[in-house]
């Protein structure tokens, strides 16, 4: 009984605005300060990678399909 999680991973209730907000708050409550900093650093790296890809597409647009 006690070893079953409260909700299944990828549960559909997380696919709503309120569910996503709840999951984000729960994640914040579970993470240590160090884990939160690492999470923020990962997000910053991802944002920089998206920016670099966007700038590369702007300077070198892909060839149109045949």
C-alpha angles and dihedrals in degrees: 000000000000096000096063112098118242090244136011118255109263093019114176093237088072089061094078131079092253093044093050090048091049092049091049091051092047091050091051091050093050099046123087119231090259092051090050091053091049090048091052092047091051090051091050091051090050092049090051091049091052091048092050091049091049092050091047091053089049093053096036109030114195120256114264115254116264 
